[in-house]
């Protein structure tokens, strides 16, 4: 499975971004898809996820400010992020797994940088 992320960039505080991640390859193996993020010197955190049955999860720091969605027909997951804050600035990685949770062997995409700055 290959994951191609896009949609990162520079946004002012309070602004919005929409991240996309398209899966290719053995996509029928995929159940859960989602996004992690990592800022310099910090641990990698799960931001949001969605299963094939559209069961969603949001980290507390993103609840109410983001929406994760998925188009199974084109094997793509989207993360709409609103009211972005400087502390949201990080490298955002797309991930996928055949299970309904992220196991140690899940697939990773190359990621996209999100910069929140005025």
The 8 nearest C-alpha neighbors of each residue, nearest first, counted from 0:
[[1, 24, 25, 23, 26, 2, 22, 106],
 [2, 0, 23, 22, 24, 3, 108, 106],
 [1, 3, 108, 22, 21, 20, 4, 23],
 [4, 2, 21, 20, 108, 22, 1, 109],
 [5, 3, 20, 19, 110, 111, 93, 2],
 [6, 4, 19, 18, 7, 111, 20, 3],
 [7, 5, 18, 17, 19, 8, 16, 4],
 [8, 6, 113, 112, 111, 5, 18, 16],
 [7, 9, 113, 114, 112, 10, 6, 111],
 [8, 10, 114, 115, 113, 11, 116, 7],
 [11, 9, 115, 14, 114, 116, 8, 12],
 [10, 12, 117, 116, 14, 115, 13, 9],
 [13, 11, 84, 83, 14, 115, 116, 85],
 [12, 14, 82, 83, 11, 84, 15, 81],
 [13, 15, 82, 11, 12, 83, 10, 81],
 [16, 14, 81, 80, 83, 82, 13, 17],
 [17, 15, 80, 79, 18, 81, 7, 6],
 [16, 18, 79, 78, 6, 80, 19, 77],
 [17, 19, 6, 78, 77, 5, 7, 79],
 [20, 18, 77, 5, 4, 76, 6, 78],
 [19, 21, 4, 76, 3, 75, 2, 93],
 [20, 22, 75, 3, 2, 74, 4, 19],
 [23, 21, 2, 74, 1, 75, 26, 3],
 [24, 22, 1, 0, 26, 25, 2, 21],
 [23, 25, 0, 26, 1, 22, 27, 2],
 [26, 24, 0, 27, 28, 23, 29, 1],
 [27, 25, 28, 29, 24, 23, 0, 22],
 [26, 28, 29, 25, 30, 97, 24, 74],
 [29, 27, 97, 26, 25, 30, 96, 0],
 [30, 28, 97, 26, 96, 27, 31, 95],
 [29, 31, 97, 51, 50, 98, 99, 96],
 [30, 32, 50, 99, 96, 95, 49, 51],
 [33, 31, 95, 49, 48, 94, 50, 96],
 [32, 34, 48, 94, 47, 93, 49, 95],
 [33, 35, 93, 92, 46, 47, 94, 45],
 [36, 34, 45, 92, 46, 44, 91, 93],
 [37, 35, 91, 90, 44, 43, 92, 89],
 [36, 38, 43, 89, 90, 42, 41, 44],
 [37, 39, 89, 41, 90, 40, 36, 88],
 [40, 38, 41, 37, 89, 42, 90, 88],
 [41, 39, 38, 42, 37, 43, 89, 90],
 [42, 40, 38, 39, 37, 43, 44, 36],
 [43, 41, 37, 44, 40, 38, 39, 36],
 [42, 44, 37, 36, 35, 41, 45, 38],
 [45, 43, 35, 36, 46, 42, 37, 58],
 [44, 46, 35, 47, 34, 36, 58, 43],
 [47, 45, 35, 58, 34, 57, 44, 36],
 [48, 46, 57, 56, 33, 34, 45, 58],
 [49, 47, 33, 56, 55, 32, 34, 57],
 [48, 50, 55, 53, 54, 32, 31, 33],
 [51, 49, 31, 53, 54, 52, 30, 99],
 [50, 52, 30, 53, 31, 49, 54, 71],
 [51, 53, 50, 54, 49, 30, 31, 55],
 [54, 52, 50, 51, 49, 55, 69, 68],
 [53, 55, 50, 49, 52, 56, 51, 48],
 [56, 54, 49, 48, 53, 50, 57, 47],
 [55, 57, 48, 47, 49, 58, 54, 46],
 [58, 56, 47, 62, 46, 61, 59, 48],
 [57, 59, 46, 60, 61, 47, 62, 45],
 [58, 60, 62, 61, 57, 46, 63, 56],
 [59, 61, 58, 62, 46, 57, 64, 63],
 [62, 60, 59, 58, 64, 65, 57, 63],
 [63, 61, 59, 64, 57, 60, 58, 65],
 [62, 64, 65, 61, 66, 60, 81, 59],
 [65, 63, 81, 61, 62, 80, 82, 66],
 [66, 64, 80, 79, 61, 81, 63, 62],
 [65, 67, 79, 78, 68, 80, 64, 77],
 [68, 66, 78, 77, 79, 47, 65, 49],
 [69, 67, 77, 76, 66, 78, 70, 49],
 [68, 70, 76, 75, 77, 71, 67, 49],
 [69, 71, 75, 72, 73, 74, 76, 68],
 [70, 72, 74, 73, 69, 75, 51, 76],
 [71, 73, 70, 74, 75, 69, 26, 76],
 [74, 72, 71, 75, 70, 21, 22, 69],
 [75, 73, 71, 22, 72, 70, 21, 76],
 [74, 76, 21, 70, 20, 73, 69, 22],
 [75, 77, 69, 20, 68, 19, 70, 21],
 [78, 76, 19, 68, 18, 67, 69, 79],
 [77, 79, 67, 18, 17, 66, 80, 19],
 [78, 80, 17, 66, 65, 16, 67, 18],
 [81, 79, 65, 16, 15, 64, 17, 78],
 [80, 82, 15, 64, 83, 65, 14, 79],
 [83, 81, 13, 14, 64, 15, 84, 12],
 [82, 84, 13, 81, 12, 14, 15, 87],
 [83, 85, 12, 86, 87, 115, 13, 82],
 [84, 86, 115, 87, 88, 116, 12, 83],
 [85, 87, 84, 88, 115, 89, 83, 38],
 [88, 86, 84, 85, 89, 83, 115, 113],
 [87, 89, 114, 113, 86, 115, 85, 38],
 [90, 88, 38, 37, 113, 36, 91, 87],
 [89, 91, 112, 37, 36, 111, 113, 38],
 [90, 92, 36, 110, 111, 35, 112, 89],
 [93, 91, 110, 35, 34, 36, 108, 94],
 [92, 94, 34, 108, 33, 107, 110, 20],
 [95, 93, 107, 33, 106, 32, 34, 108],
 [94, 96, 32, 106, 31, 105, 29, 33],
 [97, 95, 105, 98, 31, 29, 101, 30],
 [96, 98, 29, 30, 28, 31, 99, 95],
 [99, 97, 100, 96, 30, 31, 101, 29],
 [100, 98, 31, 30, 50, 97, 101, 96],
 [99, 101, 98, 31, 102, 96, 50, 97],
 [102, 100, 96, 105, 103, 98, 99, 95],
 [101, 103, 104, 105, 100, 96, 98, 97],
 [104, 102, 105, 101, 106, 96, 100, 98],
 [103, 105, 102, 106, 96, 101, 107, 97],
 [106, 104, 96, 102, 103, 95, 101, 107],
 [105, 107, 95, 94, 96, 104, 0, 108],
 [108, 106, 94, 93, 2, 105, 109, 95],
 [107, 109, 2, 93, 110, 3, 92, 94],
 [110, 108, 92, 107, 4, 3, 111, 2],
 [111, 109, 92, 91, 108, 4, 93, 90],
 [110, 112, 91, 7, 90, 5, 4, 92],
 [113, 111, 90, 7, 91, 8, 89, 114],
 [112, 114, 7, 8, 88, 89, 90, 9],
 [115, 113, 9, 88, 8, 10, 116, 112],
 [116, 114, 85, 10, 88, 11, 12, 9],
 [115, 117, 11, 12, 85, 114, 10, 9],
 [116, 11, 12, 115, 10, 85, 9, 114]]
